[in-house]
Amino acid sequence: MGDSKKHENKATRKSISLETKIQVIRRLDTGEHQSQIRAALNLATSTIRTILKNKEKYCHRQLQLRQAQQLQLPVLEIIQ
């Protein structure tokens, strides 16, 4: 009986794209306040802080994607 109440109050999680994370990082680097970014992108303050904490990881991932696009790596097909 009490279990159904617990699930009603849980916040839903949403996935944030790498592009959005990079946008947050760039805006922070240009001096924009976290509260302005939060309001503009409709993100929680804790999300902004987490993105900033993982800044190096996201920038490294973006660099990897750019390099792969420049090389135009072939898509591997699964052979059955």
MDTraj code that builds the backbone (N, CA, C; nanometers):
import mdtraj as md
import numpy as np

residues = "MET GLY ASP SER LYS LYS HIS GLU ASN LYS ALA THR ARG LYS SER ILE SER LEU GLU THR LYS ILE GLN VAL ILE ARG ARG LEU ASP THR GLY GLU HIS GLN SER GLN ILE ARG ALA ALA LEU ASN LEU ALA THR SER THR ILE ARG THR ILE LEU LYS ASN LYS GLU LYS TYR CYS HIS ARG GLN LEU GLN LEU ARG GLN ALA GLN GLN LEU GLN LEU PRO VAL LEU GLU ILE ILE GLN".split()
xyz = np.array([
    [0.0817, -0.1184, 0.0000],
    [0.0000, 0.0000, 0.0000],
    [0.0865, 0.1254, 0.0000],
    [0.1812, 0.1357, 0.0900],
    [0.2664, 0.2525, 0.1004],
    [0.3663, 0.2638, -0.0125],
    [0.3943, 0.1533, -0.0814],
    [0.4933, 0.1544, -0.1881],
    [0.4504, 0.2408, -0.3068],
    [0.3215, 0.2428, -0.3379],
    [0.2764, 0.3204, -0.4529],
    [0.2950, 0.4701, -0.4291],
    [0.2845, 0.5150, -0.3075],
    [0.3048, 0.6557, -0.2737],
    [0.4502, 0.6962, -0.2965],
    [0.5445, 0.6069, -0.2649],
    [0.6859, 0.6376, -0.2801],
    [0.7207, 0.6643, -0.4261],
    [0.6632, 0.5897, -0.5186],
    [0.6940, 0.6033, -0.6600],
    [0.6330, 0.7295, -0.7205],
    [0.5258, 0.7797, -0.6632],
    [0.4621, 0.8994, -0.7159],
    [0.5488, 1.0226, -0.6968],
    [0.6254, 1.0297, -0.5905],
    [0.7028, 1.1481, -0.5577],
    [0.8413, 1.1495, -0.6211],
    [0.8814, 1.0430, -0.6878],
    [1.0141, 1.0381, -0.7475],
    [1.0209, 1.1285, -0.8698],
    [1.1316, 1.2025, -0.8798],
    [1.1527, 1.2870, -0.9962],
    [1.1964, 1.1996, -1.1136],
    [1.1520, 1.2366, -1.2312],
    [1.1934, 1.1605, -1.3487],
    [1.3304, 1.2099, -1.3934],
    [1.4120, 1.1171, -1.4392],
    [1.5456, 1.1506, -1.4870],
    [1.5385, 1.1739, -1.6366],
    [1.6153, 1.2717, -1.6828],
    [1.6198, 1.2931, -1.8263],
    [1.7645, 1.2943, -1.8717],
    [1.7850, 1.2467, -1.9912],
    [1.9186, 1.2399, -2.0482],
    [1.9511, 1.3733, -2.1139],
    [2.0738, 1.4198, -2.0950],
    [2.1165, 1.5462, -2.1534],
    [2.2208, 1.5152, -2.2597],
    [2.2028, 1.5696, -2.3780],
    [2.2935, 1.5405, -2.4890],
    [2.4313, 1.6007, -2.4640],
    [2.5297, 1.5441, -2.5310],
    [2.6663, 1.5951, -2.5216],
    [2.6712, 1.7393, -2.5718],
    [2.5944, 1.7713, -2.6742],
    [2.5909, 1.9068, -2.7291],
    [2.5438, 2.0073, -2.6239],
    [2.4421, 1.9699, -2.5466],
    [2.3916, 2.0577, -2.4417],
    [2.4965, 2.0756, -2.3326],
    [2.5642, 1.9677, -2.2970],
    [2.6685, 1.9753, -2.1948],
    [2.7821, 2.0659, -2.2401],
    [2.8223, 2.0553, -2.3653],
    [2.9280, 2.1413, -2.4190],
    [2.8804, 2.2864, -2.4224],
    [2.7542, 2.3070, -2.4553],
    [2.6984, 2.4421, -2.4548],
    [2.7044, 2.5027, -2.3148],
    [2.6707, 2.4248, -2.2136],
    [2.6781, 2.4716, -2.0745],
    [2.8218, 2.5097, -2.0403],
    [2.9171, 2.4244, -2.0770],
    [3.0583, 2.4494, -2.0476],
    [3.1051, 2.5779, -2.1155],
    [3.0699, 2.5964, -2.2419],
    [3.1104, 2.7177, -2.3146],
    [3.0516, 2.8430, -2.2505],
    [2.9255, 2.8343, -2.2116],
    [2.8612, 2.9507, -2.1495],
    [2.9242, 2.9838, -2.0147],
    [2.9608, 2.8808, -1.9393],
    [3.0300, 2.9048, -1.8124],
    [3.1672, 2.9661, -1.8361],
    [3.2373, 2.9194, -1.9397],
    [3.3703, 2.9711, -1.9722],
    [3.3668, 3.1176, -2.0150],
    [3.2558, 3.1606, -2.0737],
    [3.2444, 3.3008, -2.1152],
    [3.2007, 3.3923, -2.0009],
    [3.1767, 3.3338, -1.8837],
    [3.1452, 3.4146, -1.7665],
    [2.9978, 3.4248, -1.7332],
    [2.9144, 3.3543, -1.8056],
    [2.7710, 3.3575, -1.7762],
    [2.7449, 3.2868, -1.6433],
    [2.6526, 3.3401, -1.5664],
    [2.6218, 3.2843, -1.4350],
    [2.5438, 3.1531, -1.4471],
    [2.5669, 3.0643, -1.3512],
    [2.4981, 2.9355, -1.3498],
    [2.3470, 2.9535, -1.3484],
    [2.2994, 3.0522, -1.2748],
    [2.1546, 3.0734, -1.2649],
    [2.0955, 3.1148, -1.3998],
    [2.1717, 3.1915, -1.4791],
    [2.1237, 3.2310, -1.6119],
    [2.1170, 3.1107, -1.7054],
    [2.2196, 3.0263, -1.6985],
    [2.2238, 2.9071, -1.7830],
    [2.1121, 2.8118, -1.7434],
    [2.0941, 2.7957, -1.6128],
    [1.9896, 2.7064, -1.5615],
    [1.8527, 2.7488, -1.6136],
    [1.8256, 2.8768, -1.6068],
    [1.6954, 2.9267, -1.6514],
    [1.6794, 2.9140, -1.8035],
    [1.7855, 2.9444, -1.8777],
    [1.7779, 2.9414, -2.0242],
    [1.7611, 2.7999, -2.0779],
    [1.8275, 2.7022, -2.0143],
    [1.8241, 2.5647, -2.0638],
    [1.7305, 2.4744, -1.9846],
    [1.6645, 2.5313, -1.8842],
    [1.5701, 2.4559, -1.8011],
    [1.6380, 2.3346, -1.7356],
    [1.7534, 2.3597, -1.6721],
    [1.8283, 2.2553, -1.6030],
    [1.8351, 2.2875, -1.4546],
    [1.8513, 2.1838, -1.3750],
    [1.8657, 2.2029, -1.2311],
    [2.0057, 2.2556, -1.2004],
    [2.0175, 2.3289, -1.0914],
    [2.1467, 2.3830, -1.0498],
    [2.2476, 2.2711, -1.0270],
    [2.2026, 2.1617, -0.9684],
    [2.2933, 2.0494, -0.9445],
    [2.3426, 1.9890, -1.0753],
    [2.2609, 1.9932, -1.1794],
    [2.3011, 1.9429, -1.3101],
    [2.4130, 2.0289, -1.3683],
    [2.3995, 2.1597, -1.3544],
    [2.5029, 2.2525, -1.4023],
    [2.6341, 2.2242, -1.3302],
    [2.6269, 2.2057, -1.1996],
    [2.7486, 2.1779, -1.1213],
    [2.8113, 2.0445, -1.1596],
    [2.7299, 1.9446, -1.1859],
    [2.7814, 1.8135, -1.2260],
    [2.8492, 1.8219, -1.3627],
    [2.7907, 1.8957, -1.4537],
    [2.8521, 1.9144, -1.5852],
    [2.9872, 1.9826, -1.5694],
    [2.9937, 2.0847, -1.4855],
    [3.1197, 2.1554, -1.4618],
    [3.2234, 2.0636, -1.3984],
    [3.1793, 1.9785, -1.3081],
    [3.2698, 1.8836, -1.2416],
    [3.3283, 1.7847, -1.3419],
    [3.2500, 1.7439, -1.4411],
    [3.2925, 1.6454, -1.5410],
    [3.3351, 1.7104, -1.6723],
    [3.3723, 1.8362, -1.6672],
    [3.4068, 1.9147, -1.7856],
    [3.5109, 1.8459, -1.8741],
    [3.6182, 1.7983, -1.8147],
    [3.7259, 1.7360, -1.8936],
    [3.6767, 1.6128, -1.9686],
    [3.5947, 1.5327, -1.9037],
    [3.5417, 1.4113, -1.9654],
    [3.4582, 1.4452, -2.0893],
    [3.3722, 1.5455, -2.0781],
    [3.2852, 1.5829, -2.1894],
    [3.3644, 1.6454, -2.3039],
    [3.4626, 1.7277, -2.2713],
    [3.5448, 1.7895, -2.3756],
    [3.6272, 1.6841, -2.4483],
    [3.6775, 1.5863, -2.3742],
    [3.7547, 1.4779, -2.4348],
    [3.6659, 1.3958, -2.5282],
    [3.5448, 1.3691, -2.4873],
    [3.4508, 1.2917, -2.5691],
    [3.4171, 1.3661, -2.6975],
    [3.3980, 1.4969, -2.6874],
    [3.3678, 1.5770, -2.8053],
    [3.4859, 1.5742, -2.9028],
    [3.6071, 1.5823, -2.8514],
    [3.7265, 1.5763, -2.9348],
    [3.7351, 1.4421, -3.0077],
    [3.7052, 1.3338, -2.9370],
    [3.7059, 1.2010, -2.9986],
    [3.6049, 1.1929, -3.1128],
    [3.4865, 1.2475, -3.0920],
    [3.3831, 1.2445, -3.1954],
    [3.4244, 1.3252, -3.3174],
    [3.4862, 1.4409, -3.2943],
    [3.5330, 1.5234, -3.4065],
    [3.6388, 1.4500, -3.4879],
    [3.7322, 1.3861, -3.4186],
    [3.8386, 1.3135, -3.4874],
    [3.7812, 1.1975, -3.5689],
    [3.6846, 1.1281, -3.5140],
    [3.6218, 1.0165, -3.5848],
    [3.5480, 1.0671, -3.7088],
    [3.4843, 1.1813, -3.6988],
    [3.4128, 1.2372, -3.8132],
    [3.5097, 1.2811, -3.9215],
    [3.6239, 1.3368, -3.8821],
    [3.7229, 1.3802, -3.9795],
    [3.7825, 1.2610, -4.0540],
    [3.8020, 1.1524, -3.9824],
    [3.8574, 1.0326, -4.0447],
    [3.7536, 0.9566, -4.1247],
    [3.6278, 0.9860, -4.0981],
    [3.5146, 0.9164, -4.1601],
    [3.5326, 0.7661, -4.1490],
    [3.5419, 0.7213, -4.0248],
    [3.5612, 0.5793, -3.9981],
    [3.4443, 0.4988, -4.0524],
    [3.4728, 0.3874, -4.1171],
    [3.3637, 0.3056, -4.1711],
    [3.2832, 0.2420, -4.0574],
    [3.1565, 0.2269, -4.0821],
    [3.0682, 0.1631, -3.9853],
    [3.0879, 0.0121, -3.9960],
    [3.1137, -0.0517, -3.8840],
    [3.1335, -0.1966, -3.8843],
    [2.9985, -0.2660, -3.8915],
    [2.9889, -0.3627, -3.9771],
    [2.8664, -0.4396, -3.9898],
    [2.8775, -0.5665, -3.9088],
    [2.7689, -0.6059, -3.8486],
    [2.7665, -0.7295, -3.7721],
    [2.7415, -0.8438, -3.8691],
    [2.8350, -0.9371, -3.8724],
    [2.8226, -1.0533, -3.9618],
    [2.7547, -1.1641, -3.8846],
    [2.6473, -1.2151, -3.9418],
    [2.5725, -1.3208, -3.8733],
    [2.6161, -1.4554, -3.9197],
])
top = md.Topology()
chain = top.add_chain()
for i, resn in enumerate(residues, 1):
    res = top.add_residue(resn, chain, resSeq=i)
    for name in ("N", "CA", "C"):
        top.add_atom(name, md.element.get_by_symbol(name[0]), res)
traj = md.Trajectory(xyz[None], top)
